[in-house]
Amino acid sequence: MPQQPRVFTDFVPTLQLFIEEEVQGEALFARLADYHQGKARHVFQLMAAIESGVIAAMQPAIVRHGIELADPKALYEEGRREAEAMGSMTWVEFLDHVHEDYPAFNDELDQLLRLAPAADRADVQLMVDHELAFTNFAAAERSGNPNSLDTLTAFLWRVS
């Protein structure tokens, strides 16, 4: 059963949660790269770099709202544990996982965008766009599009 989106009503705590999940995501994808070779490894490395770039891009919002993130080492460890639980997942299974579960993340980020004050909308839109890059990549890859990586590399340029 596909993951269902969580419901959020308060901007700053939700923003903090999502930024912390970006740290976990960076660790998740970096560790998943260790389980794969070739294109899959490269994609996981790109995804980890995108997560890192989004975290860096969110620093002004973190400061603006006085957000104190949870211990980065603990967040990173949580991401690595999640990757280890997914370590036996094949590349095709991972793509299916993104196809089935990541739309919930897109919905959640859309909620955050609706909650965002005007000063935060561009930052939150970047978070929305990075999640769309992941889902659009997976859709293209699942359909056999030889240019599936373009979505990820184009987004990485935005945050590099």
Secondary structure as UniProt FT lines:
FT   HELIX           11..34
FT   HELIX           38..57
FT   HELIX           59..64
FT   TURN            65..66
FT   HELIX           72..85
FT   TURN            86..88
FT   HELIX           91..115
FT   HELIX           118..120
FT   HELIX           121..142
FT   TURN            143..144
FT   TURN            146..148
FT   HELIX           149..159
//
